[in-house]
Amino acid sequence: MQKKITLLLEKMEHADLILIGIGETFASEKSLEYVEAAYRNLAKMLEGKNYFVITTCTDRKIESVGLKKERVVCPLLEESDQETVWDIYLKWLQGTLHKKLLVLELGVGLRYPDLIRFPFEKTVFYNQRAELIRIHDKLFQLPVELKGRGISVEENAARLFACAEN
């Protein structure tokens, strides 16, 4: 597991921008004991980085770990501030083209594929300098169109990030 964490840290260090998608498996029962530590460690890893986080977790646990509020959006929450943050995200995303973009998918399944999974694949496909790291205990496979520009990690994403104390 330490080898995977080292690889993640290395990729994050060399990226100009980091796009993170946090999926519903972060709220699954087998992830709950790891979630708080995972969010804290993710926040530490992102310090000083240009990032954006999209999550489908509606439990709001991510809000208390020190990430910039204007850099975290949950499209499933029907609140006016989320709509504003979504607009900020879309503008930020436009600025990622032709830049070294690291795209991290953490526990993103197929419950809402049109919010994270499919748009992230499309973003990496069009930005030839982008790379996707997909971490999921079951749905870790990458599409053939991204061959050589992605890494699949068969692991519980919350557990992996919970162990990423650095």
RARAWO-V174322 format. One line per field, one symbol per residue. phi: phi as a letter, one per 30 degrees, with the letter a starting at -180 (. if undefined). psi: psi as a letter, one per 40 degrees, with the letter a starting at -180 (. if undefined). Layout:
BEGIN
phi: ???
psi: ???
END
This chain:
BEGIN
phi: .ddddddedddddcddbbcccccdddcdedcedceeddddddeddceiccbbbcbcdcdidddccjddedcbbbdddcbdddddddddeddddddddicdccccccidccdbddcbedddededddcdccbccccadbccdcdddceibabcbdaddddddddceb
psi: dddddddddddddeidihhhhhieedeideedeedddddddddddeheihiihhieheeeddeeeeihdeehiheehgidddddddddddddddeeheighhhhhhfhaedgdedcddddddddddheeiihhhhiedgeiiideehefihhhgihddddddefh.
END
